């Protein structure tokens, strides 16, 4: 997350789609459709992480792009999922330890964080991995709150937090997670400096995803951002590295010789599926719909 950013999730999901813009919203919807990760979760996470800015970089870490991936996590995710999304040539350049021999190639891979489609796909895959891990760890369903905790604490840290909360929700969260508390005092301590309980910290995470998109109205939440450092996601990197690379027959998204994206005329039938949930079309202008369709059928270039 961007240091010092006051990430605010306000209004309905359709309002966030408007804020994201047609290109970013379509990229997130595409990632949701391909991975099965909830669209509204990915949309709200992007709002909290970067306010939908695709090329923004954090001041306090290497976190960059729509979902603020740090260098090591991004390299691990491209190594694991690059084959699935047509990035085999680049994925092959990353060894099992997340290292790239060529600095030029490493820079090229890291620059992909600024592309909303690829960044959204990797964020969705990471959320899916975290969901699987947390559900196996806790024996319970992992929702948006749990996934967001895993994004910042790493799946291991989030799993420990949730199990500890099950045993004693009133336990001192800062005492159990001193490193996270030291980096995020606003989350682990109240305004008077008193440490919060596990249940209180969980409630603060939960508030970040309190938007409801329905005909009956919505709730509004103002979120205090967590500070993310390169060490916060260490076990997320380990999780990505421990699992085998995923391959797929999808056409390549990346072309080293031309633009970032290549047209896929052979796959237009699958792309004709709904780009956004039906309930959201009423809030999108015809121009936005045309822009979303255009972004699916024409070439793209890296933002920034």
C-alpha positions in Angstrom: 0.0 0.0 0.0 1.1 3.5 -0.7 2.7 5.0 2.4 0.6 7.8 3.9 -2.4 7.1 1.7 -5.8 7.4 3.2 -7.6 4.6 1.3 -11.3 5.2 1.4 -13.9 2.8 0.2 -17.1 4.8 -0.3 -20.4 4.0 -1.9 -21.5 1.1 -4.0 -19.5 -1.2 -6.1 -20.8 0.5 -9.2 -19.3 3.8 -7.9 -15.9 2.1 -7.6 -16.3 0.9 -11.2 -16.8 4.5 -12.3 -13.7 5.5 -10.3 -11.6 2.7 -11.6 -12.4 3.6 -15.2 -13.4 1.2 -18.0 -10.0 -0.2 -18.7 -9.1 -1.1 -15.1 -12.6 -2.4 -14.3 -12.5 -4.6 -17.3 -9.0 -5.9 -16.3 -10.2 -6.8 -12.8 -13.4 -8.4 -14.2 -11.3 -10.5 -16.6 -9.1 -11.7 -13.7 -12.2 -12.5 -11.6 -13.7 -14.5 -14.5 -10.5 -16.5 -15.1 -9.7 -17.3 -11.5 -13.1 -17.4 -9.8 -12.0 -14.8 -7.2 -14.8 -12.4 -6.3 -14.9 -9.3 -8.5 -16.0 -7.0 -5.7 -13.2 -8.1 -3.5 -10.6 -7.5 -6.2 -12.1 -4.1 -7.0 -12.1 -3.0 -3.4 -8.6 -4.3 -2.8 -7.3 -2.2 -5.8 -9.1 0.9 -4.4 -7.4 0.4 -1.0 -4.0 -0.5 -2.4 -3.6 2.2 -5.1 -6.8 4.1 -5.6 -6.8 2.4 -9.0 -3.5 4.1 -10.1 -1.7 1.5 -12.2 1.8 2.9 -12.2 2.1 4.2 -8.6 5.0 3.2 -6.4 5.2 3.2 -2.6 7.8 5.4 -0.9 8.6 2.9 1.9 9.1 -0.3 -0.1 9.3 -1.7 -3.7 5.5 -2.0 -3.8 4.3 -0.9 -7.3 1.2 -1.0 -9.4 -2.5 -1.5 -9.1 -2.1 -4.1 -6.3 1.2 -2.9 -4.9 3.2 -6.0 -5.4 6.7 -5.9 -3.9 9.6 -7.1 -6.2 10.1 -10.5 -4.6 6.4 -11.4 -4.5 5.8 -10.3 -8.1 8.8 -12.4 -9.3 7.4 -15.4 -7.4 4.0 -15.0 -8.9 5.2 -14.6 -12.5 7.5 -17.6 -12.0 4.5 -19.7 -10.9 1.7 -18.4 -13.1 3.5 -16.9 -16.1 3.0 -20.0 -18.2 -0.7 -19.9 -17.6 -1.0 -16.4 -19.0 1.4 -16.5 -21.9 4.5 -15.2 -20.1 6.5 -18.4 -20.4 9.6 -16.7 -21.8 9.8 -14.4 -18.9 8.8 -16.9 -16.3 11.7 -19.2 -17.5 14.1 -16.4 -16.6 13.2 -16.6 -12.9 14.8 -19.3 -10.9 13.2 -21.2 -8.0 14.6 -18.7 -5.5 13.0 -15.8 -7.3 16.3 -14.5 -8.9 16.8 -13.2 -12.4 20.3 -13.3 -13.9 19.8 -10.4 -16.2 19.0 -7.0 -14.6 17.5 -5.9 -17.9 15.1 -8.8 -17.9 14.3 -8.4 -14.2 13.4 -4.8 -14.9 11.2 -5.9 -17.8 9.3 -8.4 -15.6 8.9 -5.9 -12.8 7.5 -3.3 -15.2 4.6 -5.6 -15.9 3.2 -4.7 -12.5 2.1 -1.4 -14.1 -0.1 -3.3 -16.6 -3.6 -3.6 -15.1 -4.6 -6.8 -16.8 -1.5 -8.8 -15.9 -1.4 -7.2 -12.4 -5.0 -8.1 -11.8 -4.5 -11.7 -12.9 -1.6 -12.1 -10.5 -3.5 -10.5 -7.7 -6.4 -12.8 -8.2 -4.1 -15.9 -8.4 -2.5 -14.8 -5.1 -5.9 -14.3 -3.5 -6.9 -17.8 -4.6 -3.7 -19.3 -3.2 -4.2 -17.5 0.1 -7.9 -18.6 0.2 -6.9 -22.2 -0.2 -4.2 -22.0 2.4 -6.3 -20.2 5.0 -9.2 -22.6 4.6 -6.9 -25.6 5.1 -5.2 -23.9 8.0 -8.4 -22.8 9.9 -11.0 -25.3 8.6 -13.3 -22.3 7.8 -14.3 -20.4 4.8 -12.1 -17.5 4.0 -13.9 -14.3 2.9 -12.8 -10.8 1.9 -11.6 -9.9 5.4 -9.5 -13.0 5.7 -8.0 -12.6 2.2 -7.1 -9.0 2.9 -5.4 -10.0 6.2 -3.4 -12.6 4.2 -2.4 -10.0 1.7 -0.6 -7.9 4.4 0.4 -10.5 7.0 1.1 -13.2 4.6 -1.0 -16.4 4.6 1.0 -17.9 7.5 0.6 -14.8 9.7 -3.1 -14.5 8.9 -3.6 -18.2 9.6 -2.0 -17.8 13.0 -4.0 -14.6 13.7 -7.3 -16.3 12.9 -6.6 -19.4 15.0 -5.5 -17.3 17.9 -8.7 -15.3 17.7 -10.7 -18.4 17.7 -9.1 -19.4 21.0 -9.2 -16.0 22.7 -10.7 -13.1 20.7 -9.8 -10.7 23.6 -6.1 -11.5 23.5 -3.6 -8.6 23.1 -3.0 -8.6 19.3 0.2 -6.4 19.5 1.7 -8.9 22.0 1.1 -11.8 19.7 2.2 -10.0 16.5 4.8 -7.5 17.6 6.4 -7.0 14.2 3.1 -6.2 12.5 2.1 -4.0 15.4 5.3 -2.0 15.2 4.8 -1.3 11.5 1.0 -0.6 11.9 0.4 1.1 15.2 -2.8 2.6 14.0 -4.2 -0.8 13.5 -3.0 -2.5 16.6 -3.4 0.4 19.1 -6.2 2.8 19.7 -5.9 6.6 19.8 -4.9 6.5 23.5 -2.1 4.0 22.8 -3.8 1.1 24.3 -3.3 -2.2 22.5 -6.3 -3.6 20.7 -7.6 -7.2 21.0 -7.5 -9.7 18.2 -11.2 -9.2 17.7 -10.8 -5.4 17.4 -8.0 -5.7 14.9 -10.1 -8.1 12.9 -13.1 -5.7 12.9 -10.8 -3.0 11.5 -9.9 -5.2 8.6 -13.5 -6.2 8.2 -14.5 -2.5 7.9 -12.3 -2.1 4.8 -14.7 -4.3 2.9 -18.1 -3.1 4.3 -19.4 -1.9 1.0 -22.7 -3.3 0.0 -24.0 -3.1 -3.6 -27.7 -3.5 -3.5 -30.9 -1.8 -4.4 -31.6 -1.2 -0.7 -28.6 1.1 -0.3 -25.0 0.9 0.8 -22.7 1.3 3.7 -19.7 3.5 3.8 -16.3 2.7 5.3 -13.2 4.8 5.8 -10.1 2.6 6.0 -6.8 3.3 7.7 -4.1 1.9 5.5 -1.6 -0.7 6.7 2.0 -0.1 6.0 3.5 -2.8 3.8 7.2 -3.6 3.8 9.2 -6.1 1.8 9.4 -8.4 4.8 5.6 -8.3 5.4 5.0 -10.7 2.5 7.9 -13.1 3.1 5.8 -16.1 3.7 3.6 -15.2 0.8 6.7 -15.5 -1.3 7.5 -18.9 0.2 4.0 -20.1 -0.5 4.3 -19.1 -4.1 7.7 -20.8 -4.4 6.6 -24.0 -2.7 3.9 -24.7 -5.3 4.6 -25.8 -8.8 4.4 -23.6 -11.9 1.0 -23.5 -13.5 0.6 -23.8 -17.2 -2.3 -23.3 -19.5 -3.1 -23.2 -23.2 -4.1 -19.6 -23.0 -2.7 -17.4 -25.9 0.2 -15.2 -24.9 -0.6 -11.8 -23.4 3.0 -10.6 -23.7 5.0 -10.0 -26.9 8.6 -9.0 -26.6 8.7 -7.8 -30.1 5.8 -5.4 -30.2 3.1 -4.2 -27.9 2.4 -5.7 -24.5 -0.8 -7.5 -25.6 -1.5 -9.4 -28.7 -5.0 -9.7 -30.3 -6.7 -13.1 -29.9 -9.1 -13.4 -32.8 -9.5 -17.1 -32.3 -10.9 -16.7 -28.8 -13.4 -13.9 -29.3 -16.3 -16.2 -28.5 -15.1 -16.8 -25.0 -14.5 -13.0 -24.6 -18.1 -12.2 -25.5 -19.2 -13.3 -22.0 -20.4 -10.6 -19.6 -17.6 -8.3 -18.7 -19.3 -7.0 -15.5 -22.0 -8.4 -13.2 -25.5 -7.8 -14.7 -26.6 -5.7 -11.7 -23.9 -3.1 -12.5 -24.8 -2.3 -16.1 -27.4 0.2 -15.0 -24.7 2.4 -13.5 -22.4 2.4 -16.4 -22.8 4.8 -19.3 -22.9 3.5 -23.0 -19.5 5.1 -23.5 -18.0 3.1 -20.7 -19.5 -0.1 -22.1 -18.0 0.6 -25.5 -14.6 1.4 -23.9 -14.7 -1.9 -21.9 -15.5 -3.8 -25.1 -12.8 -2.0 -27.0 -10.2 -2.8 -24.3 -11.1 -6.5 -24.7 -10.7 -6.6 -28.5 -7.8 -4.3 -29.2 -4.1 -4.2 -28.3 -3.0 -2.7 -25.1 0.2 -1.0 -24.0 1.8 -0.7 -20.6 0.5 2.3 -18.6 3.0 4.9 -17.5 
